[in-house]
Amino acid sequence: MAIPHVVVLTGALMALLCLPCALALVLRADQVARRRIWRRNPREIRHLRTVDRELSGPRPRALPPQAPLPCIEQIAAELRRLDRQRRSGPTTESTVWLAAVLRAYDEWLRLACRSLGVVEYLQPLEGLDREAERLRLETELQANGVPLRPPQ
């Protein structure tokens, strides 16, 4: 009589202990699959490490202070390219790379605002406030006729 109770109690305990791990594995299966893809291709890992190493060094200035402003079409193209990079691809796997892309995106946003005369406050902000300011600036630039995302 006591052996079936021990077996049932052990089974229930094992289920309770393993359930969170199984649930996490099911919910994050796509991230696990992406990591496996990166692990399988050593060439891509080598390239990503090279980029991480280069981006973690001292940051060069995007444009010298006295340089003439590029045309707004070039700025918009650069903003679209950086926006694609920050939303997808290997940027989502590397925090160093993502930080560098976001820095470059902010610099080009500031440049676009300077060329159109839009007031921006990106420099002193951090975190969620900075993301809200990015969204506000993107909306302002779109209202001024600068297409930042292709039509869907």
N, C-alpha and C positions, 0 to 999 in steps of 0.2 A: 504494500500500500504506500509506503514512503518513497520507494524508488520512482514510481510514475510522477509523484509530486516534485521530486528533485529534478527529473528530466524536464517537466513542463516549466518549472521555475527557471532552470538553466536556459532553456530555449527562449523564454520571455525576456530574460536579462540580456542574452546575446542579441535578440532583435532590437531591444531598446538601445543597446550600445552601438550597433552597426547601422541603425536607421539614419542617423544624421549624416554619416559618411556616404551612405548610398544615395541619400537625397541630394547632397552637395555634388556628388559625381554626376547625377542625372541632370541637375540644373546647370552645371558648368561644363557639359560635355563638349560644347563648341570651342571653348577656350582650351580644353585639354587637347582636342584634335589639332588646333592651331599650333600649340606648343610642340606637338609631335612632328608636325610638318617642318617646323624650324629645326628640330633636332635631327631630322633625317637628312637635311641638306647642309653639309658643312661649309660649302662655298658661301651660301647666304649668311650663315652665322659669322663667317670671317669678314664679310663685307659689313655686316651690322656692327661688329666690334670695331672695325676700322672707323666707321662713321661716328660711333660713340666716343672713341678716342679723340678724333679730330674736333668734335663738338664740345668736349669737356675742357678743351684748352682755353686760352684767353679769347674773348669774343672780339672779332674785328668790327669796326663800325661799318654800317651798311653803306652810308654815303658820307663823304667829308662835308663839313658844315658849309663850305663855300661852293659846293658843286651845284650846277644848275639842275633844276628839277626835271625828271623825265616826263614825257607826255602822259596824260591821264590814261590813255589806252594801254600803255606799257605797265603802268601801275596797276590797272584793273586786271590785266593778264597775270601779273605776278601774284596779286591777291587771290585770284581764282586758283592758281596752281598751289599756293600754300594752303588754301582752304581745303583743297582735295587731299593734300598730304596730311593735314592735321585730323581729318575725319576718317581716314582709312589707310590701309597698307601697313608697312612695318613700323610706322610712327606710333601706332597703338600698342606695340610690344615693347618699346624702349622709352623710358621716361626721360632720358637725356636727349634723345632725338626729338621727342615731342616738345620738350622745353625749348629747344633751339628753334624748331619750326614756329612755335608760338611767339618767341621773341622776334623772329623775322617777320611774321605776320603783323605783329604790333607795330614794328618799324614802318612797314609798307602802309599800314592803316594811317599812321601818323603823317606819313608823306602825302598820302591822298588827301587827308584833311587839310594839311598845310597848302596844298595846291588849289583846293576848292574853297578855302577860307572857312572851314567848319571847325568849331571849337572842340578840342578833345582834352580829356583828362586821364589818359592811359598811364602815364609815367608813375604817379604816386600810388596807384591802386594795386591791390593784390587779391587773389582768390576769386570769390564769387562776384565781388564788386568790379573787378577787372573784366570778367566775362560779361557782365551786364553792360559795361561801357563799350566793349567790343560790339555787342549786339546793337546798342544805340548808334554807334558810328556806322555799322553796316547798313542800318535803316536810313540814316542820314545820307550816306553815299548813294544808296539806291534811289532815294528821293531826288537827288541831284543828277540822276541819269547815269550813274556808274554801275553797270551790271556786274555783281559779284558772283552770282551763281547762274548757270545756264537755265533757260526756261524748261520746266518739267512737263 
